[in-house]
Amino acid sequence: MTGLDIVASVLVLSGVALTVTAAIGLHRFPDVFARMHAASKPASLGLALTLIGTALALGGADNVTKLLLVIAFQLITAPIAAHMVGRAAYRAGTELSSDTTKDELADAPDTQLDP
Amino acid sequence: MNIVTAIALGAVTFAALLALARLFRPGSLADRVVALDTLLTTAVVGIAIYSARIGDGVYLDVLLVTSLVAFVGTVTMARYIERRGA
């Protein structure tokens, strides 16, 4: 096992740990917005760590290019997707958890669905 | 590297099963969209680890397409929820 393999293994395992955390958070957190908080961050960092680890293990210019493309694409799209799901869920009137202390959008004009 | 990828694939399978269980648990539509997005991200991670395990890059194109489809699907479902309500 070379040094490169060890670095790749550490990166892959930490990315996988983040992925498992996201999946556990989906069950443990109280409402949609808290679940998105659990799910959407590992979607960028966990994926990036795993793919960098894979790139180190595989090598080769074509493989590394494809993996970097996936990382770049995911870093751009994951926040957009999370933002759109959150906005849609709020506008559709999804219930907030009873632990919520402050809802800053409560009296904003443009947060309800059109009738 | 073989042992590491075996452990990682096991953990990814566990995560995918948890996300699938969330998908079938009662909840709002937004809950299911978040679960499905997580499931697809987990699948991308799993495919990447499998490519590292077999030491061949043939599945990396699948990776690219899966992450594209996951994004388009999530955005489409978000638009749908916004029109129809949860």
N, CA and C atoms of all chains as a GROMACS GRO file, in nm:
protein
  603
    1MET      N    1   0.085  -0.120   0.000
    1MET     CA    2   0.000   0.000   0.000
    1MET      C    3   0.088   0.125   0.000
    2THR      N    4   0.080   0.201  -0.106
    2THR     CA    5   0.164   0.320  -0.116
    2THR      C    6   0.103   0.437  -0.040
    3GLY      N    7   0.181   0.547  -0.030
    3GLY     CA    8   0.131   0.665   0.039
    3GLY      C    9   0.008   0.722  -0.027
    4LEU      N   10   0.009   0.720  -0.161
    4LEU     CA   11  -0.106   0.773  -0.237
    4LEU      C   12  -0.233   0.694  -0.204
    5ASP      N   13  -0.217   0.562  -0.193
    5ASP     CA   14  -0.332   0.478  -0.159
    5ASP      C   15  -0.389   0.513  -0.023
    6ILE      N   16  -0.296   0.542   0.072
    6ILE     CA   17  -0.343   0.574   0.207
    6ILE      C   18  -0.423   0.704   0.206
    7VAL      N   19  -0.369   0.806   0.135
    7VAL     CA   20  -0.441   0.934   0.126
    7VAL      C   21  -0.578   0.912   0.061
    8ALA      N   22  -0.579   0.834  -0.049
    8ALA     CA   23  -0.706   0.807  -0.118
    8ALA      C   24  -0.804   0.737  -0.025
    9SER      N   25  -0.754   0.640   0.055
    9SER     CA   26  -0.844   0.567   0.145
    9SER      C   27  -0.903   0.659   0.249
   10VAL      N   28  -0.818   0.748   0.307
   10VAL     CA   29  -0.868   0.840   0.409
   10VAL      C   30  -0.976   0.930   0.350
   11LEU      N   31  -0.951   0.982   0.228
   11LEU     CA   32  -1.049   1.071   0.165
   11LEU      C   33  -1.180   0.997   0.139
   12VAL      N   34  -1.170   0.875   0.084
   12VAL     CA   35  -1.291   0.799   0.053
   12VAL      C   36  -1.369   0.771   0.181
   13LEU      N   37  -1.298   0.729   0.287
   13LEU     CA   38  -1.369   0.692   0.409
   13LEU      C   39  -1.434   0.813   0.475
   14SER      N   40  -1.366   0.932   0.471
   14SER     CA   41  -1.431   1.048   0.532
   14SER      C   42  -1.553   1.091   0.450
   15GLY      N   43  -1.543   1.082   0.317
   15GLY     CA   44  -1.660   1.113   0.235
   15GLY      C   45  -1.775   1.020   0.264
   16VAL      N   46  -1.745   0.890   0.281
   16VAL     CA   47  -1.851   0.793   0.310
   16VAL      C   48  -1.911   0.820   0.447
   17ALA      N   49  -1.826   0.859   0.545
   17ALA     CA   50  -1.880   0.890   0.678
   17ALA      C   51  -1.980   1.005   0.669
   18LEU      N   52  -1.948   1.108   0.588
   18LEU     CA   53  -2.042   1.219   0.571
   18LEU      C   54  -2.172   1.173   0.506
   19THR      N   55  -2.161   1.082   0.408
   19THR     CA   56  -2.281   1.031   0.341
   19THR      C   57  -2.371   0.958   0.439
   20VAL      N   58  -2.310   0.874   0.524
   20VAL     CA   59  -2.389   0.801   0.624
   20VAL      C   60  -2.454   0.899   0.721
   21THR      N   61  -2.379   1.004   0.760
   21THR     CA   62  -2.436   1.106   0.849
   21THR      C   63  -2.560   1.168   0.788
   22ALA      N   64  -2.553   1.199   0.657
   22ALA     CA   65  -2.668   1.259   0.590
   22ALA      C   66  -2.788   1.165   0.598
   23ALA      N   67  -2.765   1.036   0.572
   23ALA     CA   68  -2.876   0.941   0.572
   23ALA      C   69  -2.936   0.926   0.711
   24ILE      N   70  -2.851   0.928   0.815
   24ILE     CA   71  -2.904   0.920   0.951
   24ILE      C   72  -2.983   1.046   0.985
   25GLY      N   73  -2.929   1.162   0.943
   25GLY     CA   74  -2.996   1.289   0.969
   25GLY      C   75  -3.135   1.294   0.909
   26LEU      N   76  -3.156   1.227   0.795
   26LEU     CA   77  -3.288   1.224   0.733
   26LEU      C   78  -3.391   1.165   0.828
   27HIS      N   79  -3.351   1.071   0.912
   27HIS     CA   80  -3.446   1.009   1.003
   27HIS      C   81  -3.455   1.082   1.136
   28ARG      N   82  -3.345   1.143   1.180
   28ARG     CA   83  -3.343   1.195   1.317
   28ARG      C   84  -3.397   1.336   1.328
   29PHE      N   85  -3.392   1.415   1.219
   29PHE     CA   86  -3.423   1.557   1.232
   29PHE      C   87  -3.574   1.580   1.220
   30PRO      N   88  -3.625   1.687   1.284
   30PRO     CA   89  -3.769   1.700   1.302
   30PRO      C   90  -3.850   1.745   1.181
   31ASP      N   91  -3.802   1.838   1.099
   31ASP     CA   92  -3.886   1.882   0.987
   31ASP      C   93  -3.806   1.891   0.857
   32VAL      N   94  -3.876   1.924   0.748
   32VAL     CA   95  -3.814   1.919   0.615
   32VAL      C   96  -3.688   2.005   0.610
   33PHE      N   97  -3.695   2.124   0.672
   33PHE     CA   98  -3.583   2.216   0.658
   33PHE      C   99  -3.461   2.167   0.735
   34ALA      N  100  -3.485   2.109   0.853
   34ALA     CA  101  -3.374   2.050   0.928
   34ALA      C  102  -3.316   1.931   0.853
   35ARG      N  103  -3.403   1.852   0.789
   35ARG     CA  104  -3.354   1.737   0.713
   35ARG      C  105  -3.271   1.781   0.593
   36MET      N  106  -3.314   1.893   0.530
   36MET     CA  107  -3.235   1.943   0.418
   36MET      C  108  -3.099   1.991   0.464
   37HIS      N  109  -3.096   2.049   0.585
   37HIS     CA  110  -2.969   2.091   0.644
   37HIS      C  111  -2.878   1.970   0.660
   38ALA      N  112  -2.936   1.856   0.702
   38ALA     CA  113  -2.854   1.736   0.718
   38ALA      C  114  -2.812   1.680   0.583
   39ALA      N  115  -2.903   1.688   0.484
   39ALA     CA  116  -2.880   1.615   0.360
   39ALA      C  117  -2.798   1.692   0.258
   40SER      N  118  -2.807   1.827   0.259
   40SER     CA  119  -2.751   1.897   0.144
   40SER      C  120  -2.604   1.932   0.161
   41LYS      N  121  -2.553   1.933   0.285
   41LYS     CA  122  -2.411   1.965   0.297
   41LYS      C  123  -2.319   1.850   0.261
   42PRO      N  124  -2.346   1.728   0.310
   42PRO     CA  125  -2.263   1.616   0.262
   42PRO      C  126  -2.275   1.594   0.112
   43ALA      N  127  -2.385   1.641   0.051
   43ALA     CA  128  -2.400   1.623  -0.093
   43ALA      C  129  -2.290   1.695  -0.170
   44SER      N  130  -2.237   1.805  -0.113
   44SER     CA  131  -2.124   1.868  -0.183
   44SER      C  132  -1.989   1.823  -0.126
   45LEU      N  133  -1.972   1.832   0.008
   45LEU     CA  134  -1.840   1.801   0.065
   45LEU      C  135  -1.811   1.650   0.061
   46GLY      N  136  -1.910   1.568   0.103
   46GLY     CA  137  -1.885   1.424   0.106
   46GLY      C  138  -1.856   1.369  -0.032
   47LEU      N  139  -1.935   1.416  -0.130
   47LEU     CA  140  -1.914   1.370  -0.268
   47LEU      C  141  -1.776   1.416  -0.318
   48ALA      N  142  -1.741   1.542  -0.289
   48ALA     CA  143  -1.612   1.593  -0.337
   48ALA      C  144  -1.496   1.513  -0.278
   49LEU      N  145  -1.502   1.484  -0.147
   49LEU     CA  146  -1.394   1.406  -0.083
   49LEU      C  147  -1.383   1.268  -0.147
   50THR      N  148  -1.497   1.199  -0.163
   50THR     CA  149  -1.494   1.065  -0.220
   50THR      C  150  -1.440   1.066  -0.362
   51LEU      N  151  -1.484   1.164  -0.441
   51LEU     CA  152  -1.441   1.165  -0.581
   51LEU      C  153  -1.293   1.201  -0.593
   52ILE      N  154  -1.242   1.290  -0.505
   52ILE     CA  155  -1.098   1.319  -0.509
   52ILE      C  156  -1.020   1.194  -0.471
   53GLY      N  157  -1.071   1.120  -0.370
   53GLY     CA  158  -1.006   0.994  -0.333
   53GLY      C  159  -1.005   0.896  -0.450
   54THR      N  160  -1.119   0.885  -0.519
   54THR     CA  161  -1.126   0.796  -0.636
   54THR      C  162  -1.028   0.841  -0.744
   55ALA      N  163  -1.019   0.974  -0.765
   55ALA     CA  164  -0.927   1.025  -0.867
   55ALA      C  165  -0.784   0.989  -0.833
   56LEU      N  166  -0.746   0.999  -0.704
   56LEU     CA  167  -0.610   0.962  -0.664
   56LEU      C  168  -0.586   0.813  -0.686
   57ALA      N  169  -0.689   0.730  -0.656
   57ALA     CA  170  -0.671   0.586  -0.670
   57ALA      C  171  -0.664   0.544  -0.816
   58LEU      N  172  -0.743   0.608  -0.902
   58LEU     CA  173  -0.750   0.565  -1.042
   58LEU      C  174  -0.634   0.623  -1.124
   59GLY      N  175  -0.611   0.756  -1.111
   59GLY     CA  176  -0.510   0.819  -1.194
   59GLY      C  177  -0.554   0.823  -1.340
   60GLY      N  178  -0.470   0.878  -1.427
   60GLY     CA  179  -0.507   0.887  -1.568
   60GLY      C  180  -0.581   1.015  -1.596
   61ALA      N  181  -0.536   1.088  -1.700
   61ALA     CA  182  -0.593   1.222  -1.723
   61ALA      C  183  -0.742   1.217  -1.751
   62ASP      N  184  -0.789   1.116  -1.829
   62ASP     CA  185  -0.931   1.115  -1.865
   62ASP      C  186  -1.019   1.090  -1.743
   63ASN      N  187  -0.978   0.995  -1.657
   63ASN     CA  188  -1.057   0.969  -1.536
   63ASN      C  189  -1.063   1.090  -1.447
   64VAL      N  190  -0.946   1.154  -1.424
   64VAL     CA  191  -0.941   1.268  -1.332
   64VAL      C  192  -1.026   1.382  -1.386
   65THR      N  193  -1.022   1.403  -1.519
   65THR     CA  194  -1.104   1.511  -1.577
   65THR      C  195  -1.251   1.488  -1.552
   66LYS      N  196  -1.297   1.363  -1.576
   66LYS     CA  197  -1.440   1.334  -1.555
   66LYS      C  198  -1.479   1.355  -1.409
   67LEU      N  199  -1.392   1.309  -1.317
   67LEU     CA  200  -1.427   1.322  -1.175
   67LEU      C  201  -1.431   1.468  -1.133
   68LEU      N  202  -1.334   1.548  -1.183
   68LEU     CA  203  -1.336   1.690  -1.148
   68LEU      C  204  -1.459   1.759  -1.205
   69LEU      N  205  -1.501   1.716  -1.326
   69LEU     CA  206  -1.624   1.770  -1.385
   69LEU      C  207  -1.744   1.743  -1.295
   70VAL      N  208  -1.753   1.618  -1.246
   70VAL     CA  209  -1.866   1.585  -1.158
   70VAL      C  210  -1.861   1.670  -1.032
   71ILE      N  211  -1.741   1.688  -0.973
   71ILE     CA  212  -1.729   1.769  -0.852
   71ILE      C  213  -1.773   1.912  -0.878
   72ALA      N  214  -1.722   1.971  -0.988
   72ALA     CA  215  -1.757   2.110  -1.019
   72ALA      C  216  -1.907   2.123  -1.039
   73PHE      N  217  -1.964   2.028  -1.113
   73PHE     CA  218  -2.107   2.034  -1.140
   73PHE      C  219  -2.187   2.022  -1.011
   74GLN      N  220  -2.145   1.931  -0.924
   74GLN     CA  221  -2.218   1.912  -0.799
   74GLN      C  222  -2.208   2.035  -0.710
   75LEU      N  223  -2.089   2.099  -0.707
   75LEU     CA  224  -2.072   2.219  -0.624
   75LEU      C  225  -2.162   2.331  -0.674
   76ILE      N  226  -2.188   2.335  -0.807
   76ILE     CA  227  -2.276   2.440  -0.858
   76ILE      C  228  -2.422   2.405  -0.832
   77THR      N  229  -2.461   2.279  -0.855
   77THR     CA  230  -2.604   2.247  -0.855
   77THR      C  231  -2.660   2.213  -0.717
   78ALA      N  232  -2.579   2.161  -0.625
   78ALA     CA  233  -2.635   2.118  -0.496
   78ALA      C  234  -2.699   2.234  -0.420
   79PRO      N  235  -2.635   2.353  -0.411
   79PRO     CA  236  -2.701   2.464  -0.342
   79PRO      C  237  -2.828   2.510  -0.414
   80ILE      N  238  -2.826   2.507  -0.548
   80ILE     CA  239  -2.945   2.551  -0.623
   80ILE      C  240  -3.061   2.457  -0.594
   81ALA      N  241  -3.035   2.327  -0.601
   81ALA     CA  242  -3.141   2.230  -0.577
   81ALA      C  243  -3.195   2.244  -0.435
   82ALA      N  244  -3.106   2.259  -0.336
   82ALA     CA  245  -3.151   2.270  -0.198
   82ALA      C  246  -3.233   2.397  -0.179
   83HIS      N  247  -3.189   2.507  -0.241
   83HIS     CA  248  -3.262   2.632  -0.230
   83HIS      C  249  -3.402   2.618  -0.289
   84MET      N  250  -3.412   2.554  -0.407
   84MET     CA  251  -3.542   2.543  -0.472
   84MET      C  252  -3.636   2.454  -0.393
   85VAL      N  253  -3.585   2.343  -0.339
   85VAL     CA  254  -3.671   2.254  -0.260
   85VAL      C  255  -3.717   2.327  -0.134
   86GLY      N  256  -3.626   2.400  -0.068
   86GLY     CA  257  -3.662   2.471   0.053
   86GLY      C  258  -3.768   2.576   0.027
   87ARG      N  259  -3.750   2.653  -0.082
   87ARG     CA  260  -3.846   2.758  -0.114
   87ARG      C  261  -3.982   2.697  -0.147
   88ALA      N  262  -3.981   2.589  -0.228
   88ALA     CA  263  -4.106   2.525  -0.264
   88ALA      C  264  -4.176   2.470  -0.140
   89ALA      N  265  -4.100   2.408  -0.050
   89ALA     CA  266  -4.161   2.350   0.069
   89ALA      C  267  -4.222   2.459   0.157
   90TYR      N  268  -4.151   2.573   0.170
   90TYR     CA  269  -4.205   2.680   0.254
   90TYR      C  270  -4.331   2.738   0.192
   91ARG      N  271  -4.326   2.764   0.061
   91ARG     CA  272  -4.442   2.826  -0.005
   91ARG      C  273  -4.562   2.734  -0.005
   92ALA      N  274  -4.536   2.602  -0.009
   92ALA     CA  275  -4.646   2.508  -0.008
   92ALA      C  276  -4.704   2.491   0.131
   93GLY      N  277  -4.646   2.561   0.230
   93GLY     CA  278  -4.704   2.560   0.364
   93GLY      C  279  -4.666   2.438   0.445
   94THR      N  280  -4.546   2.382   0.421
   94THR     CA  281  -4.501   2.269   0.503
   94THR      C  282  -4.490   2.313   0.649
   95GLU      N  283  -4.534   2.225   0.738
   95GLU     CA  284  -4.529   2.259   0.880
   95GLU      C  285  -4.387   2.269   0.930
   96LEU      N  286  -4.362   2.373   1.013
   96LEU     CA  287  -4.232   2.383   1.080
   96LEU      C  288  -4.236   2.296   1.204
   97SER      N  289  -4.117   2.253   1.248
   97SER     CA  290  -4.110   2.176   1.371
   97SER      C  291  -4.156   2.262   1.489
   98SER      N  292  -4.210   2.197   1.594
   98SER     CA  293  -4.258   2.274   1.709
   98SER      C  294  -4.142   2.334   1.788
   99ASP      N  295  -4.019   2.289   1.758
   99ASP     CA  296  -3.901   2.347   1.825
   99ASP      C  297  -3.857   2.478   1.762
  100THR      N  298  -3.919   2.517   1.650
  100THR     CA  299  -3.878   2.639   1.582
  100THR      C  300  -3.905   2.760   1.672
  101THR      N  301  -3.803   2.845   1.690
  101THR     CA  302  -3.822   2.960   1.778
  101THR      C  303  -3.856   3.087   1.700
  102LYS      N  304  -3.811   3.095   1.573
  102LYS     CA  305  -3.834   3.219   1.499
  102LYS      C  306  -3.853   3.186   1.352
  103ASP      N  307  -3.959   3.240   1.293
  103ASP     CA  308  -3.986   3.221   1.150
  103ASP      C  309  -3.981   3.358   1.084
  104GLU      N  310  -3.865   3.391   1.029
  104GLU     CA  311  -3.847   3.528   0.979
  104GLU      C  312  -3.927   3.556   0.854
  105LEU      N  313  -3.975   3.450   0.786
  105LEU     CA  314  -4.052   3.473   0.663
  105LEU      C  315  -4.201   3.484   0.691
  106ALA      N  316  -4.241   3.476   0.820
  106ALA     CA  317  -4.384   3.463   0.852
  106ALA      C  318  -4.467   3.577   0.794
  107ASP      N  319  -4.416   3.703   0.802
  107ASP     CA  320  -4.498   3.812   0.748
  107ASP      C  321  -4.435   3.876   0.625
  108ALA      N  322  -4.352   3.800   0.554
  108ALA     CA  323  -4.302   3.848   0.425
  108ALA      C  324  -4.412   3.832   0.321
  109PRO      N  325  -4.427   3.929   0.228
  109PRO     CA  326  -4.542   3.925   0.138
  109PRO      C  327  -4.540   3.811   0.036
  110ASP      N  328  -4.423   3.774  -0.013
  110ASP     CA  329  -4.417   3.686  -0.131
  110ASP      C  330  -4.385   3.542  -0.094
  111THR      N  331  -4.437   3.492   0.018
  111THR     CA  332  -4.400   3.357   0.057
  111THR      C  333  -4.515   3.258   0.047
  112GLN      N  334  -4.633   3.304   0.006
  112GLN     CA  335  -4.745   3.210  -0.002
  112GLN      C  336  -4.772   3.176  -0.149
  113LEU      N  337  -4.831   3.058  -0.168
  113LEU     CA  338  -4.870   3.018  -0.303
  113LEU      C  339  -4.983   3.107  -0.353
  114ASP      N  340  -4.985   3.130  -0.484
  114ASP     CA  341  -5.098   3.202  -0.541
  114ASP      C  342  -5.224   3.117  -0.525
  115PRO      N  343  -5.338   3.179  -0.494
  115PRO     CA  344  -5.461   3.101  -0.476
  115PRO      C  345  -5.509   3.042  -0.608
  116MET      N  346  -0.625  -0.134  -0.023
  116MET     CA  347  -0.730  -0.060  -0.093
  116MET      C  348  -0.856  -0.145  -0.108
  117ASN      N  349  -0.839  -0.277  -0.125
  117ASN     CA  350  -0.957  -0.363  -0.140
  117ASN      C  351  -1.043  -0.367  -0.014
  118ILE      N  352  -0.974  -0.375   0.102
  118ILE     CA  353  -1.049  -0.378   0.229
  118ILE      C  354  -1.121  -0.246   0.249
  119VAL      N  355  -1.050  -0.134   0.221
  119VAL     CA  356  -1.109  -0.001   0.239
  119VAL      C  357  -1.234   0.014   0.154
  120THR      N  358  -1.224  -0.025   0.025
  120THR     CA  359  -1.341  -0.008  -0.062
  120THR      C  360  -1.454  -0.101  -0.018
  121ALA      N  361  -1.421  -0.220   0.035
  121ALA     CA  362  -1.527  -0.309   0.083
  121ALA      C  363  -1.602  -0.245   0.198
  122ILE      N  364  -1.526  -0.190   0.296
  122ILE     CA  365  -1.591  -0.122   0.409
  122ILE      C  366  -1.676  -0.005   0.359
  123ALA      N  367  -1.616   0.074   0.268
  123ALA     CA  368  -1.686   0.193   0.219
  123ALA      C  369  -1.814   0.154   0.146
  124LEU      N  370  -1.808   0.047   0.065
  124LEU     CA  371  -1.928   0.004  -0.008
  124LEU      C  372  -2.036  -0.043   0.089
  125GLY      N  373  -1.994  -0.112   0.197
  125GLY     CA  374  -2.091  -0.154   0.298
  125GLY      C  375  -2.160  -0.035   0.360
  126ALA      N  376  -2.081   0.067   0.398
  126ALA     CA  377  -2.138   0.185   0.462
  126ALA      C  378  -2.230   0.259   0.367
  127VAL      N  379  -2.191   0.266   0.238
  127VAL     CA  380  -2.275   0.335   0.140
  127VAL      C  381  -2.408   0.262   0.122
  128THR      N  382  -2.402   0.127   0.123
  128THR     CA  383  -2.525   0.049   0.113
  128THR      C  384  -2.618   0.079   0.230
  129PHE      N  385  -2.559   0.087   0.350
  129PHE     CA  386  -2.637   0.121   0.470
  129PHE      C  387  -2.703   0.256   0.453
  130ALA      N  388  -2.624   0.356   0.406
  130ALA     CA  389  -2.679   0.491   0.388
  130ALA      C  390  -2.791   0.489   0.285
  131ALA      N  391  -2.773   0.413   0.176
  131ALA     CA  392  -2.876   0.408   0.071
  131ALA      C  393  -3.003   0.345   0.125
  132LEU      N  394  -2.990   0.240   0.209
  132LEU     CA  395  -3.109   0.176   0.266
  132LEU      C  396  -3.182   0.273   0.358
  133LEU      N  397  -3.106   0.352   0.437
  133LEU     CA  398  -3.170   0.451   0.525
  133LEU      C  399  -3.247   0.553   0.443
  134ALA      N  400  -3.185   0.601   0.333
  134ALA     CA  401  -3.253   0.701   0.249
  134ALA      C  402  -3.378   0.640   0.187
  135LEU      N  403  -3.370   0.513   0.147
  135LEU     CA  404  -3.485   0.445   0.088
  135LEU      C  405  -3.597   0.430   0.190
  136ALA      N  406  -3.559   0.399   0.315
  136ALA     CA  407  -3.660   0.387   0.421
  136ALA      C  408  -3.729   0.521   0.443
  137ARG      N  409  -3.651   0.630   0.437
  137ARG     CA  410  -3.709   0.764   0.451
  137ARG      C  411  -3.810   0.791   0.338
  138LEU      N  412  -3.775   0.742   0.219
  138LEU     CA  413  -3.862   0.762   0.102
  138LEU      C  414  -3.998   0.697   0.122
  139PHE      N  415  -4.001   0.582   0.190
  139PHE     CA  416  -4.127   0.509   0.206
  139PHE      C  417  -4.198   0.543   0.336
  140ARG      N  418  -4.131   0.618   0.427
  140ARG     CA  419  -4.197   0.658   0.551
  140ARG      C  420  -4.300   0.765   0.518
  141PRO      N  421  -4.410   0.773   0.595
  141PRO     CA  422  -4.505   0.880   0.570
  141PRO      C  423  -4.440   1.016   0.590
  142GLY      N  424  -4.474   1.109   0.503
  142GLY     CA  425  -4.417   1.243   0.515
  142GLY      C  426  -4.466   1.328   0.400
  143SER      N  427  -4.424   1.454   0.398
  143SER     CA  428  -4.470   1.541   0.290
  143SER      C  429  -4.393   1.507   0.162
  144LEU      N  430  -4.440   1.564   0.051
  144LEU     CA  431  -4.375   1.540  -0.077
  144LEU      C  432  -4.231   1.593  -0.075
  145ALA      N  433  -4.210   1.708  -0.008
  145ALA     CA  434  -4.077   1.765  -0.001
  145ALA      C  435  -3.981   1.670   0.070
  146ASP      N  436  -4.032   1.602   0.175
  146ASP     CA  437  -3.951   1.501   0.244
  146ASP      C  438  -3.901   1.395   0.148
  147ARG      N  439  -3.991   1.349   0.062
  147ARG     CA  440  -3.954   1.242  -0.031
  147ARG      C  441  -3.855   1.292  -0.135
  148VAL      N  442  -3.873   1.418  -0.178
  148VAL     CA  443  -3.777   1.473  -0.276
  148VAL      C  444  -3.637   1.479  -0.215
  149VAL      N  445  -3.629   1.526  -0.090
  149VAL     CA  446  -3.498   1.533  -0.022
  149VAL      C  447  -3.439   1.393  -0.010
  150ALA      N  448  -3.524   1.294   0.027
  150ALA     CA  449  -3.475   1.157   0.041
  150ALA      C  450  -3.425   1.102  -0.091
  151LEU      N  451  -3.498   1.132  -0.200
  151LEU     CA  452  -3.459   1.080  -0.332
  151LEU      C  453  -3.327   1.143  -0.377
  152ASP      N  454  -3.311   1.273  -0.349
  152ASP     CA  455  -3.187   1.342  -0.383
  152ASP      C  456  -3.070   1.280  -0.308
  153THR      N  457  -3.091   1.254  -0.178
  153THR     CA  458  -2.986   1.190  -0.098
  153THR      C  459  -2.954   1.051  -0.151
  154LEU      N  460  -3.060   0.977  -0.192
  154LEU     CA  461  -3.039   0.842  -0.245
  154LEU      C  462  -2.952   0.847  -0.371
  155LEU      N  463  -2.980   0.944  -0.459
  155LEU     CA  464  -2.902   0.952  -0.583
  155LEU      C  465  -2.758   0.995  -0.556
  156THR      N  466  -2.740   1.089  -0.462
  156THR     CA  467  -2.603   1.128  -0.425
  156THR      C  468  -2.526   1.008  -0.370
  157THR      N  469  -2.596   0.928  -0.286
  157THR     CA  470  -2.533   0.808  -0.230
  157THR      C  471  -2.497   0.711  -0.342
  158ALA      N  472  -2.584   0.701  -0.442
  158ALA     CA  473  -2.554   0.612  -0.555
  158ALA      C  474  -2.429   0.660  -0.629
  159VAL      N  475  -2.417   0.794  -0.648
  159VAL     CA  476  -2.299   0.847  -0.716
  159VAL      C  477  -2.172   0.811  -0.637
  160VAL      N  478  -2.179   0.830  -0.503
  160VAL     CA  479  -2.064   0.795  -0.419
  160VAL      C  480  -2.031   0.647  -0.434
  161GLY      N  481  -2.135   0.560  -0.433
  161GLY     CA  482  -2.112   0.417  -0.445
  161GLY      C  483  -2.047   0.379  -0.577
  162ILE      N  484  -2.095   0.440  -0.686
  162ILE     CA  485  -2.037   0.407  -0.818
  162ILE      C  486  -1.891   0.450  -0.822
  163ALA      N  487  -1.860   0.568  -0.764
  163ALA     CA  488  -1.720   0.615  -0.762
  163ALA      C  489  -1.632   0.516  -0.686
  164ILE      N  490  -1.681   0.469  -0.571
  164ILE     CA  491  -1.600   0.375  -0.492
  164ILE      C  492  -1.581   0.244  -0.567
  165TYR      N  493  -1.688   0.199  -0.637
  165TYR     CA  494  -1.675   0.075  -0.713
  165TYR      C  495  -1.573   0.091  -0.825
  166SER      N  496  -1.571   0.209  -0.892
  166SER     CA  497  -1.470   0.231  -0.996
  166SER      C  498  -1.330   0.224  -0.936
  167ALA      N  499  -1.312   0.283  -0.816
  167ALA     CA  500  -1.180   0.275  -0.752
  167ALA      C  501  -1.145   0.130  -0.720
  168ARG      N  502  -1.246   0.049  -0.684
  168ARG     CA  503  -1.223  -0.090  -0.646
  168ARG      C  504  -1.177  -0.174  -0.765
  169ILE      N  505  -1.245  -0.157  -0.880
  169ILE     CA  506  -1.205  -0.238  -0.995
  169ILE      C  507  -1.090  -0.173  -1.071
  170GLY      N  508  -1.051  -0.050  -1.033
  170GLY     CA  509  -0.937   0.016  -1.097
  170GLY      C  510  -0.957   0.047  -1.243
  171ASP      N  511  -1.084   0.076  -1.280
  171ASP     CA  512  -1.114   0.104  -1.421
  171ASP      C  513  -1.215   0.218  -1.426
  172GLY      N  514  -1.198   0.308  -1.523
  172GLY     CA  515  -1.282   0.426  -1.528
  172GLY      C  516  -1.405   0.414  -1.614
  173VAL      N  517  -1.449   0.290  -1.649
  173VAL     CA  518  -1.559   0.278  -1.744
  173VAL      C  519  -1.691   0.330  -1.689
  174TYR      N  520  -1.708   0.331  -1.554
  174TYR     CA  521  -1.836   0.372  -1.498
  174TYR      C  522  -1.843   0.522  -1.469
  175LEU      N  523  -1.736   0.596  -1.500
  175LEU     CA  524  -1.735   0.737  -1.462
  175LEU      C  525  -1.835   0.819  -1.544
  176ASP      N  526  -1.866   0.773  -1.666
  176ASP     CA  527  -1.967   0.843  -1.745
  176ASP      C  528  -2.105   0.830  -1.680
  177VAL      N  529  -2.131   0.710  -1.624
  177VAL     CA  530  -2.257   0.688  -1.553
  177VAL      C  531  -2.270   0.788  -1.439
  178LEU      N  532  -2.156   0.810  -1.371
  178LEU     CA  533  -2.150   0.906  -1.260
  178LEU      C  534  -2.196   1.044  -1.304
  179LEU      N  535  -2.140   1.089  -1.416
  179LEU     CA  536  -2.171   1.223  -1.468
  179LEU      C  537  -2.320   1.234  -1.498
  180VAL      N  538  -2.373   1.132  -1.568
  180VAL     CA  539  -2.515   1.135  -1.606
  180VAL      C  540  -2.604   1.129  -1.483
  181THR      N  541  -2.567   1.045  -1.384
  181THR     CA  542  -2.652   1.033  -1.264
  181THR      C  543  -2.661   1.165  -1.190
  182SER      N  544  -2.546   1.237  -1.177
  182SER     CA  545  -2.555   1.361  -1.102
  182SER      C  546  -2.635   1.466  -1.179
  183LEU      N  547  -2.626   1.463  -1.314
  183LEU     CA  548  -2.709   1.554  -1.394
  183LEU      C  549  -2.858   1.525  -1.376
  184VAL      N  550  -2.895   1.396  -1.385
  184VAL     CA  551  -3.035   1.358  -1.373
  184VAL      C  552  -3.088   1.391  -1.234
  185ALA      N  553  -3.004   1.371  -1.131
  185ALA     CA  554  -3.047   1.402  -0.995
  185ALA      C  555  -3.082   1.549  -0.982
  186PHE      N  556  -3.000   1.636  -1.039
  186PHE     CA  557  -3.027   1.780  -1.031
  186PHE      C  558  -3.155   1.816  -1.104
  187VAL      N  559  -3.168   1.769  -1.229
  187VAL     CA  560  -3.286   1.804  -1.308
  187VAL      C  561  -3.412   1.752  -1.240
  188GLY      N  562  -3.406   1.628  -1.189
  188GLY     CA  563  -3.522   1.571  -1.122
  188GLY      C  564  -3.562   1.649  -0.999
  189THR      N  565  -3.464   1.687  -0.917
  189THR     CA  566  -3.496   1.761  -0.795
  189THR      C  567  -3.560   1.896  -0.827
  190VAL      N  568  -3.503   1.966  -0.925
  190VAL     CA  569  -3.556   2.098  -0.960
  190VAL      C  570  -3.698   2.085  -1.016
  191THR      N  571  -3.719   1.982  -1.100
  191THR     CA  572  -3.853   1.962  -1.156
  191THR      C  573  -3.954   1.936  -1.046
  192MET      N  574  -3.918   1.849  -0.950
  192MET     CA  575  -4.010   1.819  -0.841
  192MET      C  576  -4.036   1.943  -0.756
  193ALA      N  577  -3.933   2.028  -0.738
  193ALA     CA  578  -3.951   2.150  -0.659
  193ALA      C  579  -4.051   2.242  -0.727
  194ARG      N  580  -4.039   2.256  -0.860
  194ARG     CA  581  -4.135   2.339  -0.933
  194ARG      C  582  -4.277   2.284  -0.918
  195TYR      N  583  -4.285   2.152  -0.924
  195TYR     CA  584  -4.415   2.086  -0.914
  195TYR      C  585  -4.478   2.110  -0.776
  196ILE      N  586  -4.398   2.097  -0.670
  196ILE     CA  587  -4.450   2.121  -0.534
  196ILE      C  588  -4.498   2.265  -0.522
  197GLU      N  589  -4.421   2.357  -0.583
  197GLU     CA  590  -4.455   2.498  -0.570
  197GLU      C  591  -4.590   2.528  -0.634
  198ARG      N  592  -4.621   2.458  -0.743
  198ARG     CA  593  -4.750   2.481  -0.807
  198ARG      C  594  -4.863   2.411  -0.736
  199ARG      N  595  -4.838   2.290  -0.692
  199ARG     CA  596  -4.948   2.204  -0.647
  199ARG      C  597  -4.966   2.212  -0.496
  200GLY      N  598  -4.859   2.243  -0.422
  200GLY     CA  599  -4.866   2.240  -0.276
  200GLY      C  600  -4.826   2.104  -0.225
  201ALA      N  601  -4.779   2.100  -0.098
  201ALA     CA  602  -4.729   1.975  -0.043
  201ALA      C  603  -4.845   1.882  -0.011
   0.00000   0.00000   0.00000
